[in-house]
């Protein structure tokens, strides 16, 4: 019983980390996208 409890805690931690990683990569992608858009606008002007 104890083992199962630990196991679910570990799984929760793993899911939480994966969720954070996904969020960070989305933010990074958005940042890159914004920079690219700004650069393109700068070239056109």
N, CA, C and O atoms as a Maestro MAE file, in Angstrom:
{
 s_m_m2io_version
 :::
 2.0.0
}

f_m_ct {
 s_m_title
 :::
 protein
 m_atom[180] {
  # First column is atom index #
  i_m_mmod_type
  r_m_x_coord
  r_m_y_coord
  r_m_z_coord
  i_m_residue_number
  s_m_chain_name
  s_m_pdb_residue_name
  s_m_pdb_atom_name
  i_m_atomic_number
  :::
  1 25 0.837 -1.199 0.000 1 A "UNK " " N  " 7
  2 3 0.000 0.000 0.000 1 A "UNK " " CA " 6
  3 2 0.873 1.251 0.000 1 A "UNK " " C  " 6
  4 15 0.616 2.218 -0.717 1 A "UNK " " O  " 8
  5 25 1.903 1.197 0.823 2 A "UNK " " N  " 7
  6 3 2.813 2.347 0.918 2 A "UNK " " CA " 6
  7 2 3.441 2.633 -0.452 2 A "UNK " " C  " 6
  8 15 3.562 3.780 -0.882 2 A "UNK " " O  " 8
  9 25 3.834 1.545 -1.112 3 A "UNK " " N  " 7
  10 3 4.497 1.685 -2.406 3 A "UNK " " CA " 6
  11 2 3.599 2.399 -3.420 3 A "UNK " " C  " 6
  12 15 4.042 3.277 -4.160 3 A "UNK " " O  " 8
  13 25 2.328 1.999 -3.430 4 A "UNK " " N  " 7
  14 3 1.396 2.614 -4.386 4 A "UNK " " CA " 6
  15 2 1.258 4.105 -4.120 4 A "UNK " " C  " 6
  16 15 1.172 4.901 -5.055 4 A "UNK " " O  " 8
  17 25 1.236 4.478 -2.861 5 A "UNK " " N  " 7
  18 3 1.131 5.894 -2.505 5 A "UNK " " CA " 6
  19 2 2.335 6.667 -3.050 5 A "UNK " " C  " 6
  20 15 2.183 7.723 -3.666 5 A "UNK " " O  " 8
  21 25 3.522 6.126 -2.815 6 A "UNK " " N  " 7
  22 3 4.739 6.770 -3.305 6 A "UNK " " CA " 6
  23 2 4.714 6.862 -4.828 6 A "UNK " " C  " 6
  24 15 5.109 7.867 -5.419 6 A "UNK " " O  " 8
  25 25 4.239 5.785 -5.440 7 A "UNK " " N  " 7
  26 3 4.205 5.719 -6.889 7 A "UNK " " CA " 6
  27 2 3.324 6.822 -7.472 7 A "UNK " " C  " 6
  28 15 3.702 7.470 -8.448 7 A "UNK " " O  " 8
  29 25 2.162 7.033 -6.882 8 A "UNK " " N  " 7
  30 3 1.246 8.048 -7.395 8 A "UNK " " CA " 6
  31 2 1.817 9.449 -7.163 8 A "UNK " " C  " 6
  32 15 1.609 10.350 -7.975 8 A "UNK " " O  " 8
  33 25 2.530 9.626 -6.062 9 A "UNK " " N  " 7
  34 3 3.183 10.911 -5.815 9 A "UNK " " CA " 6
  35 2 4.221 11.190 -6.894 9 A "UNK " " C  " 6
  36 15 4.333 12.305 -7.404 9 A "UNK " " O  " 8
  37 25 4.973 10.149 -7.225 10 A "UNK " " N  " 7
  38 3 6.012 10.270 -8.243 10 A "UNK " " CA " 6
  39 2 5.383 10.620 -9.590 10 A "UNK " " C  " 6
  40 15 5.886 11.470 -10.324 10 A "UNK " " O  " 8
  41 25 4.276 9.949 -9.899 11 A "UNK " " N  " 7
  42 3 3.577 10.189 -11.160 11 A "UNK " " CA " 6
  43 2 3.062 11.625 -11.212 11 A "UNK " " C  " 6
  44 15 3.147 12.292 -12.243 11 A "UNK " " O  " 8
  45 25 2.529 12.086 -10.085 12 A "UNK " " N  " 7
  46 3 2.044 13.456 -10.024 12 A "UNK " " CA " 6
  47 2 3.159 14.450 -10.270 12 A "UNK " " C  " 6
  48 15 2.980 15.444 -10.974 12 A "UNK " " O  " 8
  49 25 4.309 14.171 -9.682 13 A "UNK " " N  " 7
  50 3 5.473 15.038 -9.854 13 A "UNK " " CA " 6
  51 2 5.911 15.050 -11.314 13 A "UNK " " C  " 6
  52 15 6.232 16.098 -11.875 13 A "UNK " " O  " 8
  53 25 5.916 13.858 -11.920 14 A "UNK " " N  " 7
  54 3 6.312 13.733 -13.318 14 A "UNK " " CA " 6
  55 2 5.376 14.527 -14.222 14 A "UNK " " C  " 6
  56 15 5.822 15.266 -15.099 14 A "UNK " " O  " 8
  57 25 4.067 14.364 -13.998 15 A "UNK " " N  " 7
  58 3 3.079 15.094 -14.797 15 A "UNK " " CA " 6
  59 2 3.229 16.590 -14.623 15 A "UNK " " C  " 6
  60 15 3.108 17.356 -15.580 15 A "UNK " " O  " 8
  61 25 3.499 17.005 -13.375 16 A "UNK " " N  " 7
  62 3 3.671 18.426 -13.086 16 A "UNK " " CA " 6
  63 2 4.885 18.975 -13.823 16 A "UNK " " C  " 6
  64 15 4.835 20.064 -14.394 16 A "UNK " " O  " 8
  65 25 5.973 18.213 -13.805 17 A "UNK " " N  " 7
  66 3 7.183 18.646 -14.505 17 A "UNK " " CA " 6
  67 2 6.943 18.741 -16.002 17 A "UNK " " C  " 6
  68 15 7.387 19.679 -16.664 17 A "UNK " " O  " 8
  69 25 6.219 17.735 -16.528 18 A "UNK " " N  " 7
  70 3 5.939 17.739 -17.964 18 A "UNK " " CA " 6
  71 2 5.071 18.935 -18.324 18 A "UNK " " C  " 6
  72 15 5.270 19.563 -19.363 18 A "UNK " " O  " 8
  73 25 4.110 19.247 -17.466 19 A "UNK " " N  " 7
  74 3 3.226 20.388 -17.676 19 A "UNK " " CA " 6
  75 2 4.041 21.682 -17.702 19 A "UNK " " C  " 6
  76 15 3.823 22.544 -18.553 19 A "UNK " " O  " 8
  77 25 4.981 21.808 -16.761 20 A "UNK " " N  " 7
  78 3 5.828 22.998 -16.702 20 A "UNK " " CA " 6
  79 2 6.683 23.100 -17.955 20 A "UNK " " C  " 6
  80 15 6.819 24.175 -18.538 20 A "UNK " " O  " 8
  81 25 7.260 21.971 -18.367 21 A "UNK " " N  " 7
  82 3 8.118 21.959 -19.551 21 A "UNK " " CA " 6
  83 2 7.333 22.399 -20.777 21 A "UNK " " C  " 6
  84 15 7.822 23.180 -21.594 21 A "UNK " " O  " 8
  85 25 6.108 21.889 -20.899 22 A "UNK " " N  " 7
  86 3 5.261 22.255 -22.033 22 A "UNK " " CA " 6
  87 2 4.994 23.749 -22.027 22 A "UNK " " C  " 6
  88 15 5.062 24.403 -23.068 22 A "UNK " " O  " 8
  89 25 4.689 24.291 -20.852 23 A "UNK " " N  " 7
  90 3 4.392 25.707 -20.735 23 A "UNK " " CA " 6
  91 2 5.607 26.547 -21.107 23 A "UNK " " C  " 6
  92 15 5.492 27.545 -21.819 23 A "UNK " " O  " 8
  93 25 6.770 26.131 -20.616 24 A "UNK " " N  " 7
  94 3 8.004 26.867 -20.897 24 A "UNK " " CA " 6
  95 2 8.302 26.858 -22.390 24 A "UNK " " C  " 6
  96 15 8.656 27.890 -22.959 24 A "UNK " " O  " 8
  97 25 8.159 25.685 -23.035 25 A "UNK " " N  " 7
  98 3 8.454 25.608 -24.462 25 A "UNK " " CA " 6
  99 2 7.464 26.433 -25.270 25 A "UNK " " C  " 6
  100 15 7.828 27.018 -26.290 25 A "UNK " " O  " 8
  101 25 6.208 26.485 -24.817 26 A "UNK " " N  " 7
  102 3 5.218 27.322 -25.504 26 A "UNK " " CA " 6
  103 2 5.609 28.793 -25.393 26 A "UNK " " C  " 6
  104 15 5.531 29.539 -26.368 26 A "UNK " " O  " 8
  105 25 6.031 29.203 -24.192 27 A "UNK " " N  " 7
  106 3 6.434 30.591 -23.979 27 A "UNK " " CA " 6
  107 2 7.659 30.923 -24.819 27 A "UNK " " C  " 6
  108 15 7.740 31.995 -25.420 27 A "UNK " " O  " 8
  109 25 8.614 29.994 -24.855 28 A "UNK " " N  " 7
  110 3 9.826 30.203 -25.645 28 A "UNK " " CA " 6
  111 2 9.472 30.357 -27.115 28 A "UNK " " C  " 6
  112 15 9.992 31.239 -27.799 28 A "UNK " " O  " 8
  113 25 8.579 29.489 -27.600 29 A "UNK " " N  " 7
  114 3 8.161 29.535 -28.995 29 A "UNK " " CA " 6
  115 2 7.501 30.874 -29.311 29 A "UNK " " C  " 6
  116 15 7.767 31.481 -30.348 29 A "UNK " " O  " 8
  117 25 6.631 31.329 -28.395 30 A "UNK " " N  " 7
  118 3 5.967 32.617 -28.589 30 A "UNK " " CA " 6
  119 2 6.989 33.734 -28.657 30 A "UNK " " C  " 6
  120 15 6.888 34.623 -29.503 30 A "UNK " " O  " 8
  121 25 7.972 33.693 -27.771 31 A "UNK " " N  " 7
  122 3 9.020 34.714 -27.738 31 A "UNK " " CA " 6
  123 2 9.765 34.741 -29.069 31 A "UNK " " C  " 6
  124 15 9.979 35.806 -29.648 31 A "UNK " " O  " 8
  125 25 10.158 33.566 -29.550 32 A "UNK " " N  " 7
  126 3 10.871 33.477 -30.824 32 A "UNK " " CA " 6
  127 2 10.009 34.023 -31.952 32 A "UNK " " C  " 6
  128 15 10.496 34.740 -32.826 32 A "UNK " " O  " 8
  129 25 8.730 33.680 -31.927 33 A "UNK " " N  " 7
  130 3 7.804 34.126 -32.954 33 A "UNK " " CA " 6
  131 2 7.715 35.651 -32.958 33 A "UNK " " C  " 6
  132 15 7.754 36.277 -34.017 33 A "UNK " " O  " 8
  133 25 7.594 36.248 -31.767 34 A "UNK " " N  " 7
  134 3 7.512 37.703 -31.655 34 A "UNK " " CA " 6
  135 2 8.769 38.356 -32.213 34 A "UNK " " C  " 6
  136 15 8.695 39.337 -32.953 34 A "UNK " " O  " 8
  137 25 9.924 37.803 -31.853 35 A "UNK " " N  " 7
  138 3 11.197 38.352 -32.329 35 A "UNK " " CA " 6
  139 2 11.267 38.282 -33.850 35 A "UNK " " C  " 6
  140 15 11.685 39.236 -34.506 35 A "UNK " " O  " 8
  141 25 10.851 37.140 -34.406 36 A "UNK " " N  " 7
  142 3 10.872 36.962 -35.858 36 A "UNK " " CA " 6
  143 2 9.970 37.987 -36.534 36 A "UNK " " C  " 6
  144 15 10.363 38.617 -37.516 36 A "UNK " " O  " 8
  145 25 8.762 38.150 -36.009 37 A "UNK " " N  " 7
  146 3 7.813 39.110 -36.568 37 A "UNK " " CA " 6
  147 2 8.389 40.523 -36.526 37 A "UNK " " C  " 6
  148 15 8.294 41.269 -37.501 37 A "UNK " " O  " 8
  149 25 8.984 40.883 -35.400 38 A "UNK " " N  " 7
  150 3 9.561 42.221 -35.247 38 A "UNK " " CA " 6
  151 2 10.687 42.429 -36.249 38 A "UNK " " C  " 6
  152 15 10.804 43.498 -36.848 38 A "UNK " " O  " 8
  153 25 11.518 41.402 -36.429 39 A "UNK " " N  " 7
  154 3 12.633 41.500 -37.370 39 A "UNK " " CA " 6
  155 2 12.111 41.699 -38.787 39 A "UNK " " C  " 6
  156 15 12.626 42.529 -39.535 39 A "UNK " " O  " 8
  157 25 11.087 40.936 -39.148 40 A "UNK " " N  " 7
  158 3 10.493 41.058 -40.480 40 A "UNK " " CA " 6
  159 2 9.950 42.467 -40.698 40 A "UNK " " C  " 6
  160 15 10.146 43.053 -41.763 40 A "UNK " " O  " 8
  161 25 9.275 43.005 -39.701 41 A "UNK " " N  " 7
  162 3 8.743 44.366 -39.796 41 A "UNK " " CA " 6
  163 2 9.881 45.361 -39.962 41 A "UNK " " C  " 6
  164 15 9.784 46.306 -40.744 41 A "UNK " " O  " 8
  165 25 10.962 45.139 -39.217 42 A "UNK " " N  " 7
  166 3 12.116 46.033 -39.298 42 A "UNK " " CA " 6
  167 2 12.723 46.033 -40.692 42 A "UNK " " C  " 6
  168 15 13.153 47.078 -41.180 42 A "UNK " " O  " 8
  169 25 12.764 44.873 -41.336 43 A "UNK " " N  " 7
  170 3 13.329 44.764 -42.682 43 A "UNK " " CA " 6
  171 2 12.475 45.528 -43.688 43 A "UNK " " C  " 6
  172 15 12.996 46.173 -44.598 43 A "UNK " " O  " 8
  173 25 11.147 45.446 -43.513 44 A "UNK " " N  " 7
  174 3 10.240 46.077 -44.470 44 A "UNK " " CA " 6
  175 2 10.302 47.598 -44.393 44 A "UNK " " C  " 6
  176 15 10.090 48.279 -45.397 44 A "UNK " " O  " 8
  177 25 10.588 48.132 -43.216 45 A "UNK " " N  " 7
  178 3 10.576 49.578 -43.055 45 A "UNK " " CA " 6
  179 2 11.804 50.247 -43.669 45 A "UNK " " C  " 6
  180 15 11.935 51.470 -43.611 45 A "UNK " " O  " 8
  :::
 }
 m_bond[179] {
  # First column is bond index #
  i_m_from
  i_m_to
  i_m_order
  :::
  1 1 2 1
  2 2 3 1
  3 3 4 2
  4 3 5 1
  5 5 6 1
  6 6 7 1
  7 7 8 2
  8 7 9 1
  9 9 10 1
  10 10 11 1
  11 11 12 2
  12 11 13 1
  13 13 14 1
  14 14 15 1
  15 15 16 2
  16 15 17 1
  17 17 18 1
  18 18 19 1
  19 19 20 2
  20 19 21 1
  21 21 22 1
  22 22 23 1
  23 23 24 2
  24 23 25 1
  25 25 26 1
  26 26 27 1
  27 27 28 2
  28 27 29 1
  29 29 30 1
  30 30 31 1
  31 31 32 2
  32 31 33 1
  33 33 34 1
  34 34 35 1
  35 35 36 2
  36 35 37 1
  37 37 38 1
  38 38 39 1
  39 39 40 2
  40 39 41 1
  41 41 42 1
  42 42 43 1
  43 43 44 2
  44 43 45 1
  45 45 46 1
  46 46 47 1
  47 47 48 2
  48 47 49 1
  49 49 50 1
  50 50 51 1
  51 51 52 2
  52 51 53 1
  53 53 54 1
  54 54 55 1
  55 55 56 2
  56 55 57 1
  57 57 58 1
  58 58 59 1
  59 59 60 2
  60 59 61 1
  61 61 62 1
  62 62 63 1
  63 63 64 2
  64 63 65 1
  65 65 66 1
  66 66 67 1
  67 67 68 2
  68 67 69 1
  69 69 70 1
  70 70 71 1
  71 71 72 2
  72 71 73 1
  73 73 74 1
  74 74 75 1
  75 75 76 2
  76 75 77 1
  77 77 78 1
  78 78 79 1
  79 79 80 2
  80 79 81 1
  81 81 82 1
  82 82 83 1
  83 83 84 2
  84 83 85 1
  85 85 86 1
  86 86 87 1
  87 87 88 2
  88 87 89 1
  89 89 90 1
  90 90 91 1
  91 91 92 2
  92 91 93 1
  93 93 94 1
  94 94 95 1
  95 95 96 2
  96 95 97 1
  97 97 98 1
  98 98 99 1
  99 99 100 2
  100 99 101 1
  101 101 102 1
  102 102 103 1
  103 103 104 2
  104 103 105 1
  105 105 106 1
  106 106 107 1
  107 107 108 2
  108 107 109 1
  109 109 110 1
  110 110 111 1
  111 111 112 2
  112 111 113 1
  113 113 114 1
  114 114 115 1
  115 115 116 2
  116 115 117 1
  117 117 118 1
  118 118 119 1
  119 119 120 2
  120 119 121 1
  121 121 122 1
  122 122 123 1
  123 123 124 2
  124 123 125 1
  125 125 126 1
  126 126 127 1
  127 127 128 2
  128 127 129 1
  129 129 130 1
  130 130 131 1
  131 131 132 2
  132 131 133 1
  133 133 134 1
  134 134 135 1
  135 135 136 2
  136 135 137 1
  137 137 138 1
  138 138 139 1
  139 139 140 2
  140 139 141 1
  141 141 142 1
  142 142 143 1
  143 143 144 2
  144 143 145 1
  145 145 146 1
  146 146 147 1
  147 147 148 2
  148 147 149 1
  149 149 150 1
  150 150 151 1
  151 151 152 2
  152 151 153 1
  153 153 154 1
  154 154 155 1
  155 155 156 2
  156 155 157 1
  157 157 158 1
  158 158 159 1
  159 159 160 2
  160 159 161 1
  161 161 162 1
  162 162 163 1
  163 163 164 2
  164 163 165 1
  165 165 166 1
  166 166 167 1
  167 167 168 2
  168 167 169 1
  169 169 170 1
  170 170 171 1
  171 171 172 2
  172 171 173 1
  173 173 174 1
  174 174 175 1
  175 175 176 2
  176 175 177 1
  177 177 178 1
  178 178 179 1
  179 179 180 2
  :::
 }
}
